């Protein structure tokens, strides 16, 4: 194993604590009187919304937006390639 950043052989990535190039994330001190709770609620649109027509409309809008972004990215790619050629 060889780190591509420092060339060390005792680790393979710069995210390792053994790497001298490691940049650890800064943890900022929190105020003393704060309480922080983190949680995630996993659910689906079908379980959350009780109107089937609304679910269908939302799904159709998401499908349309996805296709629009996809076609837009292809167009942008084509446009920038044309700019690079000229």
Secondary structure, 3 states (H helix, E strand, C coil): CCCCCCCCCCCCCCCCCCCCCCCCCCCCCCCCCCCCCCCCCCCCHHHHCCCHHHHHHHHHHHHHHHHHHHHHHHHHHHHHHHHHHC
